Amino acid sequence: MRELIDRYQWVQQLDVVMTFAVIRGRGADEVVRIYGGDPEQRQLMTTVEAEDAGLDDGDDFYFQVFGHQDAVVALENNGWSGTVPEIARRASAGVGHFFSVHWNANGMFRITEARSGKVTAYFEPTLGTELAAPDDVIPAWAQGLGLQPGELRAACLALVEQQTEVAFEEEWLVKKLPAFRIPDPDELLRGVEDARTP
C-alpha cells in the first residue's frame, strides 16, 4: 500500500474535488443510466469542462464515463453521485462490484463499495475505523489502514487500485472523455426509500 500511496502523491498538489468510481458487471451505457444520464447525449469533455458545464446548467452535473480494462470508470469533478448507497447498489446488482472514493473542498472524504447489490463499505477514512454515523459500514479490509491526513487523496486513489486493480491515470484529468449530463442524485432518487442509507 505504501508504494501505491507514494505513486499517487501528485494528486495532493491539485485543486480538484472528485468522485472516482470503478464498476464491474455493467457496461458504460448502463452506468450512465444508473447515474440518471442519457447514453445518447454523449459529449467529449475534460474534467474542467465537465465541471464548468455543470455550473452553467444550475442543478445538473456532468460526469465522465468510459470503459477501461475490464471495468467502467466514472469520474465526477465536483459531483457526489458515486457516494450514494442506492447508486452503488444499482450499479453492483447481480454479480457486479462498485467501488468509489470521494473528497470535497471541505476536507471530507467518503469510501463507498457495493457487491451484488449490497453496500459492503461506506465510511469516512479520516476517522480510521471509527463510525462517522451509526449506519456507516467499515469492512475488514479497512482495519489497520493507518491513513495519514496529509496524503488522503493519494491514499484514496491507492485504495481504489488495491481493491479493483484499476490504476488512476493522471492524463484522465486533462483528456477529453465521454461526458454525460446527470441530475443531482437527490432529485434522481426522490421518493426512493433509504437511498442514502447503506
N, C-alpha and C positions, 0 to 999 in steps of 0.2 A: 504493500500500500504506500509506503514512504516514497518509493521510486515513482509511482504514478503521481502522487501529490507534487513532487518536485518537477515532474514533466509539465504540469499544468500551472506553474507559478505565473506564467504570462497573464493569466486571466485576472490576477489580483490587481493589475495596473489599469484595467479597462473600466470605463464608466458605463456599465451596462446592467440593466435589470432584466432577468431572464428566467424562463422556464424551459427546461430541456428534457424531452421525453423520448424514450426508446420503446417501441411497441413491436411485439412479435405476435403472429397469429392473425394479423389484419393486413389488408392492402392499403396503400396510401389513400385511395378514394374512400374506403370505409372509415379511415381515421378522420378524414376531412368531414364526413357526415356526422360522426360521433361528436366532434367539436362544434357542430352546427353550421358548417360551411357547405358550399355547393362545389363539387369537384369540377363542374363545367366552367366555373368562373375563375379559372387559373390565371395568375399574373406572375411575371418574374420580377422579384424584388430582392434587394439586400435587406439585412435586418434593420438598418436605419430607415430605409424607405418604407418598410412594413410598419415600423413604429409611427413614422410621420403620417402615413395613410390612415392609421387608426386614430390619431389625434385629430386629423381633418374630418373624420367621419363621426365624431362625437362618441356615442356609446358603444360602437363596434370596434373590433380589433382585427388585425391581420396576423396570421401566423404562417410559418413556412413548413411544408411537409414534403418529404421525399424519401424514396427508398434508398437504403444504404446497407450493403452486405445482405444479410437475410432478414433485415428489420426495416421498420419505418421510423424515421426521425421527425419529431415535431419541435420546432423552435418558436418560442413566443418572446419577442422583445417587448417588455413592459406589459405582459399578459400573465394570467394565472390559471387559465382553464385546466392545464395539466396538473394542477394541485387538487382538483375537486374529486373527492372519492367516487362520485357517481360516474364521472367520465372515465376514471381508471377502471371501474367495474365493467362498464360497457366495452371499453377497448380491450379488456382481457377476457371477456366472456368466452366460453368454450374452453379451448386449451391455450388461450393467449397469455401473454405476460406484458405488463405495463410497468415502467419504472421512470420516475421523473424527479428532478431536483429543481428548486426554485429559490431565488433570492431577490429581495427588493431593495429599494433605496433606503429603507429604514433599518437595514441590517437584520431583517428577519429571513429565516431560511425554512424550507419545508422539503421533506423527502416523502414521496408517495409511491407505493408499489402495490400492484394487484396481480393475482394469478387466478386464472379460471373464474373470473367474476367476483373474487373475494379480495378485499383490501388486506394485505399482509404487512404493510408498513405505512405509517402515517405519523410523522413526528418532526419535531424541531431539533435539528442536530446541535444547535448551540447549547442545548441543555444536557447534552450527553444522553444518558438513559433515564433522565427524569421526565415525567409527563408534563407537557405544557397545558394540556387539557385532559379531563377524565377519560375521554374517548380516544385519545391517541393510541396508536399501535406501534410498539417497539419490537422489531424482530430480533431473533437470536443473533443474526449477523452484525447487529449494531453494538453488541456488547463489547466493551474494551476498545472501541474505535479511538478514543482519546483525541478528537479533532481539536486543532489549535485555532483560537479566534482569528488570528491574523492571516489565516490561509484557508478559510472555509469555502470560498469559491473554488479554489483548486481542489480541495478535498471532495467537494460535491461532484465535480467532473470525474475525479478519480473513482468515486463510489459507483457512478454510472458505468464506467468501464469495467470495474471489478465485478459488478452484478450482471452486466449484459454483454460484455466483451465487445462493446462498441465504443471506440475512442472518439472523443470530440475533436473535430478538426478546426483549427483556427481560421482557415480560409472560409468556413461557412459563414462567418460574421461579415464578410465583405463580398461574397459571391452572390450573384443573382440566382435565387432559388424559387421554386414554385410556391406562391403565396396565395392565401385564400382569406376572404373576409368572414369573420365569425362574430356572433353576438357575445355580449357579456354572459359568462356562464350562469349567473343568477337568473338572467332573462331566459336563457335556453332551457334551464331546468325548473322554471317557475311551476309550482304545483307538483313537483316530484318529491315525495316524502323522503326525508333524511338524505337529500342529495349531497349535503356537505358533511354527513356523518359517516365515519369509516365503518 
